[in-house]
């Protein structure tokens, strides 16, 4: 169950949304919580997938780490979307 929700908006556009979900287990989420989590994961995956570092060649050590982290996060979002479907 969504325990608490707060949003900050200016000129009608939400700039920050804070949602506290009561459970840490995907199996305990209700359908609306799963849908919310799935949509947030889809949006975050889309943002990460557009990262220029994924296309860049000749990476230095920090860029290599950043690419690894982004690819790992994309896999996590894929898993969340699969488990909340």
N, C-alpha and C positions, 0 to 999 in steps of 0.2 A: 504494500500500500504506500502511496506517496504520502510521506509524513509531513513535509513542509515544502512550500514553493514560494520563492521571492523573485521578483523581476525588477530590473531598473531599465527605464526607457526614456528616451528623449525624442521628441517630435514623432511619436508613434512607432518608432523602431526599437525593438528590444536589443539592448546592448549587452545585457548580462542577465542570465537566468540561472538561479540556484535552486536545485531540486534535491531534496533528501529522500531517499528511498529506504524504507524500514529494513529491508533484508539484503544480505550480501549474496544470496543464492539465486541464480537465474530461475530455478524451479519454483521458487516462492513468489515470483512476481505475477501480478494479475495481467490480463490482456492489455490494458491501457499502458501499464508500466513497460511491458515488453515492446509494445509499439513505439513508445517514446524512446526507449533505449535503442531500438533498431534504427529509428530515423536519425537519432543523434550519431550513431555509429556510421551510418551511410554517409551523412554529411561530412563527418570528420575524415572518413576514408577518402572521399572525393577531394577534400582539401589537400590531404597528404599526397594523393596520387598525382596532383598537379605540381608537386615540388620539383623545381629545376634540378636539384641535386640527383634525382633519380635518372636523369638523362645525361648528366655531366660525365665526361671521361677524364682520366688522369687526376684522380682524387688524392688529396693529401690525407694524413691520418685522421684529422678531425672530420673532414668530409666523408671519409669512409665510415667512421663511426656514426655520423648523422644519417647516412644512407641506410646502414644496418638498423638503426633505431626506427627510422621511418618504415622500412620494409617489415619490421617486426610488429609495429603498431597496426599496419594495414592487415596483417594476418590476424591480429587480435580482433579488429573490427569485423573481419570476415567471420570469425568464430562466433562473435556475439550475434551477428545477423543470422547465422545459421541456427544457433540455439534459441533464438527468440522468434523464429518463424513458426 
